Amino acid sequence: MIRLLFFALTLFSINTYAGNIIDAKVIKVYDGDTITFIVESDINELNKQKGISPTQFKGRLYGIDAPELNQDFGKRSRNYLADLILGKSVKLEGVATDKYGSNFDIYGRLVVKIYLNDDYINLKLVEQGYAWSYTKYNNNDYVLNEAEKQARSNGLGLWNTGNPPINPADWRKLKKNGTKSSKYKIPLPH
């Protein structure tokens, strides 16, 4: 009962974090834009003393879309993100996903900007060519969009594979429809 109450209070407090920063530790990297983290606080230290495991949360990196794991460059994208933040203490900034201020996407993941020291990790993934700027969900974020343009023009990461990369949203549609992505080429936008 106490664990359930603690979970509800933690979830409520995270839901009000749009624009606020929380300290967290990344404990798993699923792919290039999805992580699991625990909130670092005195409460977690108290939980350790009482033998209670910290509550884990899934996070979705705001404003970017990385290749899926089974997609070309997917594992490289995940590994790059893991090398940057796995097992490390980071700062997470919750991002509102709707007009009501919710910080969660449709899959229940907290949408976050991740900072490690002075690095904005979401941006770093796009700058180095490990993710696209996800214009559908980033309110046309100028910084992320410009970083993608630069990565494309400099041939970094997935922009240097020899084949035009398929945007993850288009790749997911192809998989859903049963089309083999290797036979289907999507033109790059200009």
Beta strands, then each sheet from edge to edge (+ up, - down):
strand 1: 21-31
strand 2: 34-39
strand 3: 56-61
strand 4: 64-65
strand 5: 89-94
strand 6: 110-116
strand 7: 119-120
strand 8: 132-133
sheet 1: 7+ 6- 3- 2+ 1- 5+
sheet 2: 4+ 8-
end
